[in-house]
């Protein structure tokens, strides 16, 4: 890729970078880091609040930056910088700003030898879809599968890093630190290969074949992270990196005690997300046999585990709680949060996801929203929870983008976070 560098783009990016560095050193931002670390160390000082906006499909979106740069690569950097500044100045959740600009390694990862044929209403990734699974008979078609292959374009990555370093010279360092994957859960890959219905049916009709597939995918996932480690491509995710399903990674337990700054990062120095949203209708016994037994192997490779996304974990807590390095658990809208509050107490991070419908419907019922937050907060007080509130999976705000910031203020008012006495920072 060619990177055309113009004086206009350089001047704009340097100006925005200076503002980001001011925020990174702002006392409010620094305090939030301490609060996050205390929460994830299971010694909370107050509940923490986050909100996602990337999935909102309205014409009017909460974050709509005015783009001033000319070149596409510079526009992408400008957007990333402005989004962080917007979160601090206007959204005002508990996201933290770090004093550097992060990029990730440029990787090429193959498929498994086959691809599903997807049928979708349009190109918008949020619309409904169905797909034709390439594997319909595991015994007959298994030979079509092969482990993924991967490579890294070090030259292109370092070229991009050098360009950014030249642009941000003496203002902000550039680091290769962005995550290279989201989840190490394998059931989403399994259903893409064999279909959701077959995943369920094969537990009875072809258990041997399903185990063969899950073993194959599990070994491939572990091989991938071991390759990343060998190549020195892993990076720590214990700061403002996206961790689990919506949280950020501040914690004292990572990196591990064996970590040395100049040595390659190990998976033992990192968080990992494990989840199995696709098996929400599967009982805990079958879940343990066909999913969890493999997840356990992946979990052992990492330092800390964040478990779950949209699945209601109260139905399988007897299985998930067997993970020795489990630290945070997703309490999704359909999860019975009282059962989980009683089970978890202060032993894990209670990562509560309120129902996004509350802020998405045509009528914005503030009383209903506040009562929902209060219900969770009362449980936090009753059971001594290490609570984080994360509004995610929001796809519409009924074209009222201000609702997201309103929800954050409501949550912080209920919690009693004193930060709301601070005025918004000037541009």
C-alpha positions in Angstrom: 0.0 0.0 0.0 1.2 3.5 -0.9 1.0 6.2 1.8 0.9 9.7 0.3 1.8 12.2 2.9 0.6 15.8 2.6 1.3 18.8 4.8 -2.4 19.3 5.3 -2.9 15.8 6.6 0.2 16.0 8.8 -0.8 19.3 10.3 -4.3 18.0 11.1 -3.2 14.7 12.6 -0.5 16.4 14.7 -3.1 18.9 16.1 -5.5 16.1 17.0 -2.7 14.0 18.5 -1.8 16.9 20.8 -5.3 17.0 22.1 -5.3 13.2 22.7 -2.1 13.5 24.7 -3.7 16.3 26.8 -6.6 14.0 27.6 -4.3 11.0 28.3 -2.7 13.0 31.1 -6.0 14.5 32.4 -6.6 13.6 36.1 -10.1 12.2 35.3 -8.6 9.9 32.7 -5.8 8.8 35.0 -8.3 8.2 37.8 -10.4 6.0 35.6 -7.4 3.7 35.0 -6.9 3.2 38.7 -10.6 2.4 39.1 -10.6 -0.1 36.3 -7.6 -1.9 37.7 -9.2 -2.0 41.1 -12.4 -3.5 39.7 -10.6 -6.2 37.7 -8.4 -6.9 40.7 -11.7 -7.7 42.5 -11.2 -4.8 44.8 -13.7 -2.3 43.3 -14.0 1.3 44.4 -17.1 1.9 42.3 -18.9 0.2 39.3 -17.6 1.2 35.9 -19.6 2.2 32.9 -19.0 1.7 29.1 -21.1 2.0 26.0 -20.6 0.8 22.4 -21.8 2.8 19.4 -20.2 1.0 16.4 -23.3 -1.1 15.6 -25.8 1.7 15.4 -27.4 1.8 11.9 -29.4 5.0 12.2 -28.9 7.8 9.7 -28.1 10.0 12.8 -25.2 8.4 14.7 -23.7 9.5 18.0 -20.3 9.8 16.5 -20.2 11.6 13.1 -16.8 13.2 12.8 -16.1 16.0 10.3 -13.2 14.5 8.2 -10.5 17.0 7.3 -7.7 14.9 5.9 -7.3 14.1 2.2 -5.7 10.7 2.0 -7.7 7.6 3.0 -5.1 6.2 5.4 -4.9 9.6 7.1 -8.7 9.8 7.3 -8.7 6.4 9.1 -6.2 7.7 11.6 -8.1 10.9 12.0 -11.3 9.0 12.7 -9.6 6.8 15.3 -8.2 9.8 17.1 -11.4 11.8 17.0 -13.4 8.9 18.3 -11.3 8.7 21.4 -11.5 12.4 22.0 -15.3 12.3 21.5 -15.7 9.5 24.0 -13.9 11.6 26.7 -15.5 15.0 25.9 -19.0 14.1 25.0 -20.0 10.4 25.5 -18.2 10.4 28.9 -18.2 6.8 29.7 -15.3 5.2 31.6 -13.2 4.4 28.6 -9.6 5.4 29.1 -7.1 7.1 26.7 -3.6 5.9 26.5 -0.6 8.2 25.6 0.2 6.4 22.3 -1.3 5.4 19.0 -1.9 1.7 18.5 -1.7 -0.3 15.3 -1.7 -4.1 14.7 0.4 -6.5 12.7 -0.8 -7.0 9.1 -1.7 -10.7 9.0 -2.8 -13.0 6.2 -4.9 -16.0 7.5 -6.3 -18.6 5.2 -9.7 -20.4 5.5 -10.1 -24.1 6.3 -10.2 -25.2 2.7 -13.9 -24.6 2.3 -16.2 -21.6 2.6 -20.0 -21.4 3.3 -22.2 -19.8 0.6 -23.9 -16.9 2.3 -27.3 -15.5 1.3 -28.0 -12.0 2.7 -30.6 -9.3 2.0 -27.8 -6.7 1.3 -24.2 -6.0 2.1 -25.0 -4.5 5.5 -23.6 -6.9 8.0 -26.5 -6.4 10.5 -29.1 -7.8 8.1 -30.4 -11.4 8.4 -28.6 -14.1 6.5 -28.5 -17.8 5.9 -25.8 -19.9 4.5 -25.1 -23.2 2.8 -22.7 -25.1 5.0 -19.9 -26.8 3.0 -19.8 -29.8 5.4 -23.0 -31.7 5.7 -21.6 -35.2 6.5 -18.5 -35.0 8.7 -17.2 -38.5 7.9 -17.6 -38.1 4.2 -16.4 -34.5 3.9 -13.8 -34.1 6.7 -11.0 -34.6 4.2 -11.9 -31.3 2.6 -10.8 -29.4 5.8 -7.2 -28.4 6.4 -5.6 -26.3 9.2 -5.3 -22.6 8.5 -2.1 -21.2 7.3 -0.8 -17.7 8.3 1.8 -15.2 7.5 2.7 -11.7 8.6 3.7 -8.8 6.4 6.4 -7.3 8.6 7.6 -4.9 6.0 4.2 -3.3 5.4 3.5 -3.1 9.1 6.8 -1.4 9.9 6.4 0.9 6.9 3.1 2.1 8.3 4.5 2.4 11.8 7.4 4.6 10.5 5.0 6.9 8.6 2.9 7.4 11.8 6.1 8.0 13.9 7.2 10.6 11.4 3.7 12.3 11.5 3.5 12.2 15.3 7.2 12.9 16.0 7.8 14.3 19.5 4.0 14.4 20.1 2.9 10.8 20.5 4.6 7.4 20.3 3.3 4.6 18.0 3.0 1.0 19.3 2.0 -2.3 17.8 -0.5 -3.3 20.3 -4.0 -3.8 18.9 -5.7 -7.2 19.3 -5.3 -9.8 16.5 -8.6 -11.6 17.2 -11.8 -11.2 19.2 -12.8 -14.6 20.5 -11.2 -18.0 20.9 -14.6 -19.6 20.9 -14.9 -22.2 18.2 -18.7 -22.9 17.9 -19.2 -19.9 15.5 -16.6 -21.5 13.2 -18.2 -24.9 13.6 -21.7 -23.7 12.6 -20.3 -21.9 9.5 -18.8 -25.2 8.4 -21.7 -27.6 9.3 -24.7 -25.4 10.0 -26.4 -24.6 13.3 -29.0 -27.3 13.0 -26.4 -30.0 12.3 -24.3 -28.8 15.3 -27.3 -29.7 17.5 -28.3 -32.9 15.7 -24.8 -34.3 15.5 -24.6 -34.3 19.3 -26.9 -37.3 19.0 -26.6 -38.5 15.4 -22.9 -38.3 15.0 -21.1 -37.5 18.3 -17.9 -39.1 17.1 -17.8 -36.9 14.0 -18.7 -33.7 16.0 -15.9 -34.5 18.5 -13.5 -34.9 15.5 -14.5 -31.5 14.2 -14.3 -29.7 17.5 -10.9 -31.3 18.2 -9.7 -30.1 14.7 -10.9 -26.5 15.4 -9.6 -26.4 18.9 -6.1 -27.6 17.8 -6.1 -25.1 15.0 -6.9 -22.2 17.4 -4.2 -23.2 19.8 -1.7 -23.6 16.9 -2.5 -20.1 15.7 -1.7 -18.4 19.0 1.4 -20.6 19.4 2.5 -19.4 16.0 1.9 -15.8 17.0 4.0 -16.3 20.1 6.8 -17.9 18.2 6.8 -15.0 15.7 6.8 -12.4 18.5 3.5 -11.0 17.3 1.5 -11.2 20.6 0.9 -8.0 22.5 -0.3 -7.3 26.0 -4.0 -6.5 26.4 -4.0 -5.2 30.0 -4.8 -1.6 29.2 -7.6 0.0 27.1 -7.6 -3.0 24.7 -11.0 -4.5 24.0 -11.3 -7.5 26.2 -14.1 -10.1 26.4 -17.4 -8.9 25.1 -17.3 -5.2 25.7 -14.8 -4.5 28.5 -11.3 -3.2 28.6 -8.3 -5.0 30.1 -6.8 -3.0 33.0 -5.7 -5.5 35.7 -2.7 -6.1 37.9 -2.5 -9.9 37.4 -1.3 -9.3 33.8 1.3 -9.7 32.5 2.4 -12.7 34.5 5.3 -12.7 37.0 7.5 -14.3 34.4 7.1 -11.5 31.9 10.2 -9.6 30.9 9.8 -6.4 28.9 12.3 -7.2 26.2 11.0 -10.8 25.7 8.1 -11.9 23.5 4.7 -11.7 25.0 3.2 -15.1 26.0 -0.5 -16.0 26.1 0.1 -16.4 29.8 0.4 -12.6 29.9 -3.0 -12.0 28.3 -6.7 -12.1 28.7 -8.8 -14.4 26.4 -12.5 -14.4 25.6 -14.3 -17.8 25.5 -18.0 -18.0 24.6 -20.5 -20.2 22.9 -23.5 -18.1 22.0 -24.6 -20.5 19.3 -25.3 -23.3 21.8 -27.6 -21.3 24.0 -30.3 -24.0 23.6 -27.9 -26.8 24.6 -28.1 -28.3 28.1 -25.1 -28.0 30.4 -24.2 -31.7 30.1 -24.0 -31.7 26.3 -22.4 -28.3 26.4 -19.6 -29.6 28.7 -19.1 -32.7 26.5 -18.9 -31.0 23.1 -17.8 -27.5 23.8 -16.4 -26.8 27.3 -13.9 -29.7 27.4 -12.2 -28.0 24.4 -12.5 -24.5 25.8 -10.7 -25.6 28.9 -7.7 -26.5 26.9 -7.6 -23.0 25.3 -8.2 -21.4 28.7 -5.1 -23.1 30.2 -2.9 -21.3 27.6 -3.9 -17.9 28.8 -3.5 -15.8 31.9 -7.1 -14.7 32.5 -10.5 -15.7 31.0 -13.4 -13.5 30.3 -16.3 -15.8 29.6 -19.5 -15.2 27.6 -21.2 -12.8 25.3 -24.9 -13.0 24.6 -25.7 -16.4 26.1 -27.4 -16.6 29.5 -24.7 -18.2 31.5 -26.8 -19.1 34.6 -27.9 -22.3 32.9 -24.3 -23.6 32.6 -22.5 -21.9 35.5 -21.9 -25.3 37.1 -19.6 -26.0 34.1 -18.1 -22.6 33.4 -17.1 -22.0 37.0 -14.6 -24.9 36.7 -12.2 -22.6 34.9 -9.3 -21.9 37.3 -8.3 -18.6 35.7 -11.8 -17.2 35.2 -11.9 -13.5 36.1 -14.9 -11.9 34.3 -18.3 -13.2 33.2 -20.8 -11.7 30.8 -24.2 -11.2 32.3 -26.3 -10.8 29.1 -29.8 -9.3 29.0 -31.4 -12.8 29.0 -29.3 -14.0 31.9 -30.9 -14.3 35.3 -28.7 -11.7 37.0 -30.0 -12.4 40.6 -29.0 -16.1 40.3 -25.6 -15.1 38.9 -25.1 -12.4 41.6 -25.6 -14.9 44.3 -23.3 -17.4 42.6 -20.5 -15.0 41.8 -20.4 -12.6 44.8 -17.1 -10.8 44.7 -15.1 -13.7 43.2 -15.4 -12.5 39.6 -16.2 -9.4 37.6 -19.9 -9.1 37.1 -20.0 -7.8 33.5 -23.6 -6.7 33.2 -25.1 -6.0 29.7 -28.5 -4.1 30.1 -31.1 -4.8 27.5 -30.4 -2.4 24.6 -34.1 -2.3 23.8 -34.5 0.1 26.7 -32.8 2.8 24.8 -33.8 1.7 21.3 -37.6 1.9 21.2 -39.5 4.9 19.9 -40.4 6.1 23.4 -37.4 6.8 25.6 -38.8 5.8 29.0 -36.3 7.3 31.5 -38.1 5.8 34.5 -37.9 2.3 33.1 -34.2 2.8 32.2 -33.3 4.1 35.7 -35.2 1.3 37.4 -33.3 -1.2 35.3 -29.9 0.3 36.4 -31.1 0.4 40.0 -32.1 -3.3 39.9 -28.5 -4.2 39.0 -27.0 -1.7 41.4 -29.1 -3.1 44.3 -27.7 -6.6 43.5 -24.2 -5.2 43.5 -24.7 -3.7 46.9 -26.5 -6.8 48.3 -23.9 -9.3 47.1 -20.7 -7.2 47.0 -20.4 -7.5 43.2 -17.4 -6.3 41.2 -19.7 -4.6 38.7 -19.2 -3.2 35.3 -22.2 -1.9 33.2 -21.8 -2.2 29.5 -24.4 -1.0 27.0 -23.7 -2.9 23.9 -25.4 -4.5 20.8 -27.2 -1.3 20.2 -28.4 -1.1 16.6 -30.8 1.9 16.7 -31.4 4.9 18.9 -34.5 5.9 16.9 -32.3 8.5 15.3 -31.8 10.3 18.7 -28.1 9.9 19.1 -28.0 11.8 22.3 -29.6 8.8 24.1 -26.4 7.0 24.5 -24.8 9.8 26.5 -28.0 10.1 28.5 -27.9 6.5 29.4 -24.3 6.9 30.7 -25.3 9.9 32.8 -28.3 8.0 34.2 -26.0 5.0 35.1 -23.4 7.3 36.7 -26.0 9.2 38.6 -27.4 6.0 40.1 -23.9 4.8 40.9 -23.0 8.2 42.4 -19.9 8.6 40.4 -18.4 12.0 41.4 -16.8 12.4 38.0 -19.9 14.0 36.7 -19.1 17.2 38.6 -16.3 17.7 36.1 -17.2 19.9 33.1 -16.7 18.6 29.6 -13.2 19.5 28.4 -12.9 22.2 25.8 -12.0 21.2 22.2 
